[in-house]
Amino acid sequence: MMKALTIYTSNTCGFCFRAKQLLRKKGVAFTEYCIDGRPDLRREMMQKSGRTTVPQIWIAEYHVGGCDDLYALERAGKLDSLLNIGQ
């Protein structure tokens, strides 16, 4: 069973688009929180991650980080196991 994935995004962010593109390619469902015009969601994201940039991605309780971190996991062959894909 795939783990729950959460991503905080902005509609104007190319990195957010790339991260979602990879997740969709893998067939991963995710819950997206767009922080545009939502200071409450931005604060929530910053409190959880300690970061101010989007995207911020979590697989279950594991904080992946941003788009570059997500792609680094993919290149290292670790993303599928974190997502429980193919297990």
matplotlib code that plots the C-alpha trace (Angstrom):
import matplotlib.pyplot as plt

x = [0.0, 1.4, 2.1, 0.2, 2.0, 1.5, 2.9, 2.7, 2.8, 2.3, 0.6, 3.5, 6.3, 8.1, 9.7, 6.2, 5.1, 8.2, 7.7, 4.0, 4.9, 7.3, 4.7, 2.0, 4.4, 4.8, 1.0, 1.2, -1.8, -1.1, -2.8, -1.8, -2.0, -1.6, -0.3, -1.1, -3.1, -3.1, -0.8, -2.2, -1.0, 2.3, 2.8, 1.8, 4.3, 7.1, 6.4, 6.4, 9.4, 11.5, 11.7, 10.0, 10.2, 7.8, 7.3, 7.6, 6.9, 6.2, 5.8, 3.8, 5.7, 9.1, 9.9, 11.5, 12.1, 11.8, 11.8, 15.6, 15.4, 12.6, 14.5, 17.7, 15.8, 14.6, 18.1, 19.4, 16.7, 15.2, 11.9, 10.0, 10.8, 9.8, 6.5, 6.1, 5.8, 6.3, 6.4]
y = [0.0, 3.4, 5.9, 9.1, 12.0, 15.7, 18.5, 22.3, 24.2, 27.5, 27.8, 30.0, 27.6, 25.6, 23.3, 22.5, 21.6, 19.3, 17.6, 16.9, 15.7, 13.1, 11.9, 11.7, 9.7, 7.2, 7.0, 8.5, 10.1, 13.2, 15.8, 19.2, 22.4, 25.5, 28.3, 31.1, 33.8, 31.5, 32.8, 30.3, 27.4, 29.1, 29.4, 25.7, 24.6, 26.7, 25.4, 21.8, 22.0, 24.9, 26.1, 29.0, 27.7, 25.5, 22.7, 21.0, 17.3, 14.7, 10.9, 9.9, 11.6, 11.7, 15.2, 14.8, 18.5, 20.2, 19.2, 18.7, 16.4, 14.4, 14.0, 13.1, 10.2, 9.1, 9.2, 7.2, 4.6, 5.3, 7.0, 3.8, 2.1, 5.2, 5.3, 1.5, 1.2, -2.4, -3.9]
z = [0.0, -1.0, 1.8, 2.0, 0.3, 1.0, -1.0, -0.4, -3.7, -5.5, -8.9, -10.2, -9.2, -11.8, -9.2, -7.9, -11.4, -11.9, -8.5, -9.3, -12.8, -11.4, -8.8, -11.5, -13.7, -10.9, -10.4, -6.9, -5.4, -3.3, -1.2, -2.5, -0.4, -2.6, -0.4, -2.9, -1.0, 2.1, 4.8, 7.2, 5.0, 4.4, 8.2, 8.6, 6.0, 7.5, 11.0, 9.8, 7.5, 8.8, 5.2, 3.3, -0.2, -2.2, -2.9, 0.5, 0.3, 2.9, 2.5, 5.5, 8.3, 6.4, 5.2, 1.7, 1.3, -2.1, -5.8, -6.0, -2.9, -4.5, -7.8, -5.8, -4.1, -7.6, -9.0, -6.0, -6.5, -3.1, -4.0, -4.9, -1.6, 0.4, -1.5, -1.1, -4.9, -6.2, -2.7]

ax = plt.figure().add_subplot(projection="3d")
ax.plot(x, y, z, "-o")
ax.set_aspect("equal")
plt.show()
